[in-house]
Amino acid sequence: MSRNALVTGAAQGIGRSIAIRLAKDGFNVAVNDIDKFSGELSKVQKTIQEMGQKSIAIIADVSIEKEVESMMKSVAAQLGSLDVVIANAGIAQVKPFLDITLDDWEKMFAVNVRGVFLCYKEAAKVMIEQGTGGKIVGACSIVGYRPFPMLSHYSASKWAVRGLTQAAALELAKHKITVNAYCPGIVGTQMWDTIDESLATYENKVKGEVIKEYSDKLIALGRTSVPDDVANFVSFLASKDSDYMTGQSVIIDGGIQFS
């Protein structure tokens, strides 16, 4: 029997890599993003279909409850079940602590915390109704363990994901649903390009210089990661090999932070 997964924020970067990796693993994969990225999302859907797996593309904002509820039900209805959910969608912003506005704070938490909470909750409701268990996986970050300068509200949002993941794991275990999170480090994605460019502006450096310094000084393995490094680990979390693992937020950063 085929297994079905949903990946949010799947139009690009880590989300795209996760969606394609799960398709390689034999999953039918529903992909989600906001309308702004609908063109890129359609390309991901087509790639998955060309690999021989079923795929549907769903435009939805993870910070809006009704849209998340509808998305989870749609995946189960159209693909036959909802077995794995990857709550990957997230945003970042580089800003000095004293310059962060309440609007900045609320936007960050709307996507990174409320969005993950809603995906966890609505996915669990569908999985419980199915009665066959499931796997829920959230996007955390190295900054959920080790904050970086200029990323205080982003860091706070990722610390919240860690706590939410642990609490949800405790309550959902009786339904045979595991809840874990992945914590990428410095990844070669558009998000980190934006972070690098912003940090460079604040530090009077050129684009690319900050990430190179971080890679040279901080990463034990000596290179910035690529999205597939993260997707490979999420593949494990989505597989039956991780059945006895829950409530964990695991760092995949090439050796920056050790826990």
C-alpha positions as CSV (number, residue, x, y, z in Angstrom):
1,M,0.0,0.0,0.0
2,S,1.4,3.4,-1.0
3,R,2.2,6.0,1.7
4,N,1.4,9.6,1.3
5,A,3.2,12.7,2.5
6,L,2.7,16.4,2.6
7,V,5.6,18.9,2.5
8,T,4.9,22.6,3.2
9,G,7.1,25.3,1.8
10,A,8.0,22.9,-1.0
11,A,8.5,25.3,-3.9
12,Q,12.2,25.8,-3.3
13,G,15.2,25.2,-1.1
14,I,15.0,22.5,1.6
15,G,11.3,21.9,1.1
16,R,11.8,21.1,-2.6
17,S,14.6,18.7,-1.8
18,I,12.6,17.0,0.9
19,A,9.6,16.5,-1.5
20,I,11.7,15.0,-4.2
21,R,13.6,12.8,-1.8
22,L,10.3,11.4,-0.4
23,A,9.2,10.7,-3.9
24,K,12.4,8.8,-4.5
25,D,11.6,6.9,-1.3
26,G,8.3,5.8,-2.9
27,F,5.9,8.3,-1.3
28,N,3.1,10.1,-3.2
29,V,3.8,13.7,-2.3
30,A,1.5,16.6,-1.9
31,V,3.4,19.9,-2.1
32,N,2.4,23.2,-0.6
33,D,3.4,26.8,-0.7
34,I,1.9,30.3,-0.9
35,D,0.5,31.8,-4.2
36,K,3.6,33.8,-4.7
37,F,5.5,30.6,-5.5
38,S,2.8,28.8,-7.4
39,G,5.0,28.6,-10.6
40,E,7.9,27.0,-8.8
41,L,5.5,24.7,-6.9
42,S,4.0,23.4,-10.1
43,K,7.5,22.5,-11.4
44,V,8.1,20.4,-8.2
45,Q,4.8,18.7,-8.6
46,K,5.6,17.9,-12.3
47,T,9.1,16.5,-11.3
48,I,7.5,14.2,-8.7
49,Q,4.9,13.0,-11.3
50,E,7.7,12.3,-13.8
51,M,9.3,10.1,-11.2
52,G,6.2,7.9,-11.2
53,Q,4.6,9.1,-8.0
54,K,1.3,10.9,-7.5
55,S,1.5,14.5,-6.6
56,I,-0.9,17.3,-5.9
57,A,0.0,21.0,-5.4
58,I,-1.9,23.0,-2.8
59,I,-1.7,26.7,-2.4
60,A,-2.3,27.6,1.3
61,D,-0.9,29.9,4.0
62,V,0.2,27.8,7.0
63,S,-0.5,30.6,9.3
64,I,-4.3,30.5,8.5
65,E,-6.2,27.8,10.4
66,K,-8.9,27.2,7.9
67,E,-6.5,26.8,5.1
68,V,-4.3,24.3,7.0
69,E,-7.4,22.3,8.1
70,S,-8.6,22.2,4.5
71,M,-5.1,21.3,3.2
72,M,-4.8,18.3,5.5
73,K,-8.2,17.0,4.6
74,S,-7.6,17.5,0.9
75,V,-4.4,15.4,0.9
76,A,-6.1,12.5,2.7
77,A,-9.1,12.7,0.3
78,Q,-7.2,13.0,-2.9
79,L,-4.3,10.7,-2.2
80,G,-6.2,8.2,0.0
81,S,-4.5,8.9,3.4
82,L,-2.2,11.3,5.2
83,D,0.8,9.3,6.6
84,V,3.6,11.8,6.9
85,V,3.6,15.6,7.3
86,I,6.7,17.8,7.0
87,A,5.9,21.2,8.4
88,N,8.8,22.9,6.6
89,A,7.5,26.3,5.7
90,G,9.3,29.1,7.4
91,I,10.7,32.6,7.1
92,A,13.8,34.5,8.4
93,Q,14.8,38.1,8.9
94,V,18.1,39.7,9.8
95,K,17.6,42.7,12.1
96,P,19.4,44.1,15.2
97,F,17.5,43.2,18.4
98,L,16.7,46.8,19.3
99,D,15.3,47.5,15.8
100,I,12.8,44.6,15.8
101,T,9.3,45.9,15.6
102,L,6.2,44.2,17.0
103,D,5.1,43.6,13.4
104,D,8.4,41.9,12.6
105,W,8.0,39.7,15.7
106,E,4.4,38.8,14.9
107,K,5.1,37.9,11.3
108,M,8.0,35.7,12.3
109,F,5.9,33.8,14.9
110,A,2.9,33.6,12.6
111,V,4.7,31.4,10.1
112,N,7.4,29.7,12.1
113,V,5.4,28.9,15.2
114,R,1.7,29.3,14.5
115,G,2.2,27.6,11.1
116,V,4.0,24.6,12.6
117,F,1.5,24.4,15.4
118,L,-1.4,24.4,13.0
119,C,0.2,21.8,10.8
120,Y,1.0,19.5,13.8
121,K,-2.6,19.9,15.1
122,E,-4.5,19.5,11.9
123,A,-2.3,16.6,10.7
124,A,-2.7,14.8,14.0
125,K,-6.5,15.2,13.8
126,V,-6.6,13.5,10.4
127,M,-4.1,10.8,11.4
128,I,-6.1,10.0,14.6
129,E,-9.3,9.7,12.5
130,Q,-7.5,7.3,10.2
131,G,-6.4,5.2,13.1
132,T,-3.2,4.1,11.5
133,G,-0.7,6.4,13.3
134,G,1.7,8.6,11.4
135,K,4.8,10.8,11.4
136,I,4.9,14.5,11.9
137,V,8.1,16.4,11.3
138,G,8.8,20.1,11.9
139,A,11.4,22.6,10.7
140,C,13.6,23.8,13.6
141,S,17.1,25.2,13.1
142,I,20.6,25.4,14.7
143,V,19.5,28.7,16.1
144,G,17.0,26.8,18.2
145,Y,20.1,25.7,20.1
146,R,22.6,28.4,19.4
147,P,21.3,31.9,18.5
148,F,23.2,33.9,15.9
149,P,23.5,37.8,16.2
150,M,20.8,39.7,14.3
151,L,18.5,36.7,14.4
152,S,16.9,37.0,17.8
153,H,13.3,36.7,16.8
154,Y,14.1,33.9,14.3
155,S,16.0,32.1,17.1
156,A,13.1,32.6,19.5
157,S,10.7,31.1,17.0
158,K,12.8,28.0,16.5
159,W,13.2,27.5,20.3
160,A,9.4,27.5,20.4
161,V,9.3,24.8,17.7
162,R,11.6,22.6,19.9
163,G,9.3,22.9,22.9
164,L,6.1,22.3,20.8
165,T,7.7,19.2,19.2
166,Q,8.4,17.7,22.6
167,A,5.0,18.5,24.0
168,A,3.1,17.2,20.9
169,A,5.2,14.0,20.9
170,L,4.1,13.3,24.5
171,E,0.4,13.7,23.8
172,L,0.3,12.0,20.4
173,A,2.4,8.9,21.2
174,K,-0.8,7.1,22.4
175,H,-2.1,7.5,18.9
176,K,1.1,6.0,17.4
177,I,2.0,9.3,15.9
178,T,5.7,10.4,16.3
179,V,6.7,14.0,16.3
180,N,10.3,15.1,15.5
181,A,12.1,18.1,14.1
182,Y,15.2,18.7,12.0
183,C,17.6,21.6,12.7
184,P,19.6,22.7,9.7
185,G,22.8,24.8,10.1
186,I,24.1,27.0,7.3
187,V,22.5,25.8,4.0
188,G,23.0,27.0,0.5
189,T,19.5,28.2,-0.1
190,Q,17.8,31.5,-1.0
191,M,17.0,32.0,2.6
192,W,20.6,31.8,3.7
193,D,21.6,34.0,0.7
194,T,19.3,36.7,2.1
195,I,20.7,36.2,5.6
196,D,24.2,36.4,4.3
197,E,23.5,39.6,2.3
198,S,21.8,41.3,5.2
199,L,24.6,40.4,7.7
200,A,27.2,41.6,5.2
201,T,25.4,45.0,5.0
202,Y,25.4,45.3,8.8
203,E,29.0,44.2,9.1
204,N,30.4,46.2,6.2
205,K,31.3,43.2,4.2
206,V,30.5,41.9,0.7
207,K,27.9,39.3,-0.1
208,G,29.3,35.8,0.4
209,E,31.9,36.8,2.9
210,V,29.9,36.2,6.0
211,I,28.8,32.7,5.1
212,K,32.4,31.9,4.0
213,E,33.7,33.1,7.4
214,Y,31.1,31.0,9.2
215,S,31.9,28.0,7.1
216,D,35.7,28.3,7.6
217,K,35.6,29.0,11.3
218,L,32.5,27.2,12.6
219,I,31.7,24.1,10.5
220,A,33.8,21.1,11.4
221,L,33.3,19.4,8.0
222,G,34.5,22.6,6.3
223,R,31.6,23.3,3.9
224,T,28.2,24.9,3.8
225,S,25.5,22.2,3.6
226,V,23.2,21.7,0.6
227,P,19.4,21.0,0.8
228,D,20.0,17.3,0.1
229,D,22.0,17.0,3.3
230,V,18.8,17.9,5.2
231,A,16.5,16.0,3.0
232,N,18.5,12.8,3.5
233,F,17.9,13.0,7.3
234,V,14.2,13.9,6.9
235,S,13.9,10.8,4.7
236,F,14.9,8.8,7.8
237,L,12.4,10.6,10.0
238,A,9.6,9.8,7.5
239,S,10.6,6.2,7.2
240,K,9.7,3.2,9.4
241,D,13.4,3.1,10.6
242,S,12.6,6.0,12.9
243,D,9.5,4.4,14.5
244,Y,11.1,4.3,18.0
245,M,12.1,8.0,17.9
246,T,9.9,10.9,19.0
247,G,10.2,14.3,20.6
248,Q,13.6,14.9,19.1
249,S,15.0,18.0,17.4
250,V,18.2,16.9,15.6
251,I,20.9,19.2,14.4
252,I,22.3,18.6,10.8
253,D,24.9,21.3,10.6
254,G,28.2,19.7,9.6
255,G,29.6,20.1,13.2
256,I,28.8,23.7,14.5
257,Q,26.8,22.9,17.6
258,F,27.1,19.7,19.6
259,S,24.3,18.6,21.9
